[in-house]
Amino acid sequence: MTIERVGLVVHGGREGAAEAAREVREWCDENAVACTDIDVWSDTGRHSAREEVDAAGDPDLVVTLGGDGTFLRGARLAAENDALILGVDLGRVGFLTEVPAPAVRSALDAVRDGGLEPESRMLLTLRASRLLEIPAEMEALLRYGRGPLLPPPRVRTDCESGDEWGIALNVTALNDVVLEKLSRDRQISVGVYIAGRLLASYSADALLVATPTGSTAYSFAAGGPVVSPRAEALVFTAVAPHMTFDRSVVTAPDEPVGLRILERSGRAAVSIDGQLRGVLDPGDWLGVYAAPRRLRAVRLGPMDFYGRLRERMRLTDAPAAVADGTPAPLWPVSTPPPGDLAHLALPVPGAEGASGDLLREQS
């Protein structure tokens, strides 16, 4: 593909970030590609995604240098501009970042030469009963330790708004949308609706709606399921619910999840991909659903998600199982699969990746 401008998002606190950034800038100079740094940690104030990509000259490729948090900040910009995003891994967990720092030049070459097929990831967006805002008297407290806050999401001008359907907000989430309590000693009470039908009224520390990509983030920490990032689904998870039913609910991608704060509940904070975006009062509501746009992420090859899950989460085998033997491959990997299995994601014969095998690309 033709790359005309790169937007560079650098986590300056990561070891190796400065060297990796120098490599990216040198590659851009050698290939006559404009490169603009995007400061998403500015101490002088934060801007909307639209303002940041406009200031960066509308990059068609966003390169992030850091960990998953840096990738999420870059994804907000890439989704706004329908740009590709390339994550260089300088972090500790690295579920989202793809490229090790020494391979950044070869990855940029591959993007330029059109040798990579972007991976499409689901995004979330939302409607609300009113604009998300942070009350002035609460802003200093809520931003403590977080740095400058992002501005409230704007209203989408291309969508109908008003009446019982609320307003459509110009915001996307790659990981999750979270509604959480503000008072340490009081949970929030929320009516939860799926596809317009009441599921139950919850009392909990927080309620979240995650994408498959976000299933290994906050939802996972709260006991939610691990979902393949290739799946199409929404994952609803309650955090510390004070009720018997404490299971996650996985919905179809066309089944929105609604969250209405009950009339005698406390106020609730709204976070989108870990960034505080507003405070809602009793009676207010959110409707979270799959966004029409997708994130286009650069992959060097088919992702071995389950190998990465085992490695990054440091999964260990049950001691009793280890005593009973060592698992061999389920199917042979030295010959092509039979016809009835040819459409499945299985190890490529003779190919091995960092975690032992490489997943087959699906058409």
Secondary structure in CASP SS format (residue, H / E / C, confidence):
PFRMAT SS
TARGET T0000
AUTHOR 0000-0000-0000
METHOD secondary structure of the structure
MODEL  1
M C 1.00
T C 1.00
I C 1.00
E C 1.00
R E 1.00
V E 1.00
G E 1.00
L E 1.00
V E 1.00
V E 1.00
H C 1.00
G C 1.00
G C 1.00
R C 1.00
E C 1.00
G C 1.00
A H 1.00
A H 1.00
E H 1.00
A H 1.00
A H 1.00
R H 1.00
E H 1.00
V H 1.00
R H 1.00
E H 1.00
W H 1.00
C H 1.00
D H 1.00
E H 1.00
N C 1.00
A C 1.00
V C 1.00
A E 1.00
C E 1.00
T E 1.00
D E 1.00
I C 1.00
D C 1.00
V C 1.00
W C 1.00
S C 1.00
D C 1.00
T C 1.00
G C 1.00
R C 1.00
H C 1.00
S C 1.00
A H 1.00
R H 1.00
E H 1.00
E H 1.00
V H 1.00
D H 1.00
A H 1.00
A C 1.00
G C 1.00
D C 1.00
P C 1.00
D C 1.00
L E 1.00
V E 1.00
V E 1.00
T E 1.00
L E 1.00
G E 1.00
G C 1.00
D H 1.00
G H 1.00
T H 1.00
F H 1.00
L H 1.00
R H 1.00
G H 1.00
A H 1.00
R H 1.00
L H 1.00
A H 1.00
A H 1.00
E H 1.00
N H 1.00
D C 1.00
A C 1.00
L E 1.00
I E 1.00
L E 1.00
G E 1.00
V E 1.00
D E 1.00
L C 1.00
G C 1.00
R C 1.00
V C 1.00
G C 1.00
F C 1.00
L C 1.00
T C 1.00
E C 1.00
V E 1.00
P E 1.00
A H 1.00
P H 1.00
A H 1.00
V H 1.00
R H 1.00
S H 1.00
A H 1.00
L H 1.00
D H 1.00
A H 1.00
V H 1.00
R H 1.00
D C 1.00
G C 1.00
G C 1.00
L C 1.00
E C 1.00
P C 1.00
E E 1.00
S E 1.00
R E 1.00
M C 1.00
L C 1.00
L E 1.00
T E 1.00
L E 1.00
R E 1.00
A E 1.00
S C 1.00
R C 1.00
L C 1.00
L C 1.00
E E 1.00
I C 1.00
P C 1.00
A H 1.00
E H 1.00
M H 1.00
E H 1.00
A H 1.00
L H 1.00
L H 1.00
R C 1.00
Y C 1.00
G C 1.00
R C 1.00
G C 1.00
P C 1.00
L C 1.00
L C 1.00
P C 1.00
P C 1.00
P C 1.00
R E 1.00
V E 1.00
R C 1.00
T C 1.00
D C 1.00
C C 1.00
E C 1.00
S C 1.00
G C 1.00
D H 1.00
E H 1.00
W H 1.00
G C 1.00
I E 1.00
A E 1.00
L E 1.00
N E 1.00
V E 1.00
T E 1.00
A E 1.00
L C 1.00
N C 1.00
D E 1.00
V E 1.00
V E 1.00
L E 1.00
E E 1.00
K E 1.00
L C 1.00
S C 1.00
R C 1.00
D C 1.00
R C 1.00
Q C 1.00
I E 1.00
S E 1.00
V E 1.00
G E 1.00
V E 1.00
Y E 1.00
I E 1.00
A C 1.00
G C 1.00
R E 1.00
L E 1.00
L E 1.00
A E 1.00
S E 1.00
Y E 1.00
S E 1.00
A E 1.00
D C 1.00
A E 1.00
L E 1.00
L E 1.00
V E 1.00
A E 1.00
T C 1.00
P C 1.00
T H 1.00
G H 1.00
S H 1.00
T H 1.00
A C 1.00
Y H 1.00
S H 1.00
F H 1.00
A H 1.00
A C 1.00
G C 1.00
G C 1.00
P C 1.00
V C 1.00
V C 1.00
S C 1.00
P C 1.00
R C 1.00
A C 1.00
E C 1.00
A C 1.00
L E 1.00
V E 1.00
F E 1.00
T E 1.00
A E 1.00
V E 1.00
A C 1.00
P C 1.00
H C 1.00
M C 1.00
T C 1.00
F C 1.00
D C 1.00
R C 1.00
S C 1.00
V E 1.00
V E 1.00
T E 1.00
A C 1.00
P C 1.00
D C 1.00
E C 1.00
P C 1.00
V E 1.00
G E 1.00
L E 1.00
R E 1.00
I E 1.00
L C 1.00
E C 1.00
R C 1.00
S C 1.00
G C 1.00
R C 1.00
A E 1.00
A E 1.00
V E 1.00
S E 1.00
I E 1.00
D C 1.00
G C 1.00
Q E 1.00
L E 1.00
R E 1.00
G E 1.00
V E 1.00
L E 1.00
D C 1.00
P C 1.00
G C 1.00
D C 1.00
W E 1.00
L E 1.00
G E 1.00
V E 1.00
Y E 1.00
A E 1.00
A C 1.00
P C 1.00
R C 1.00
R C 1.00
L E 1.00
R E 1.00
A E 1.00
V C 1.00
R C 1.00
L C 1.00
G C 1.00
P C 1.00
M C 1.00
D C 1.00
F H 1.00
Y H 1.00
G H 1.00
R H 1.00
L H 1.00
R H 1.00
E H 1.00
R H 1.00
M C 1.00
R C 1.00
L C 1.00
T C 1.00
D C 1.00
A C 1.00
P H 1.00
A H 1.00
A H 1.00
V H 1.00
A H 1.00
D C 1.00
G C 1.00
T C 1.00
P C 1.00
A C 1.00
P C 1.00
L C 1.00
W C 1.00
P C 1.00
V C 1.00
S C 1.00
T C 1.00
P C 1.00
P C 1.00
P C 1.00
G H 1.00
D H 1.00
L H 1.00
A C 1.00
H C 1.00
L C 1.00
A C 1.00
L C 1.00
P E 1.00
V C 1.00
P C 1.00
G C 1.00
A C 1.00
E C 1.00
G C 1.00
A C 1.00
S C 1.00
G C 1.00
D C 1.00
L C 1.00
L E 1.00
R C 1.00
E C 1.00
Q C 1.00
S C 1.00
END
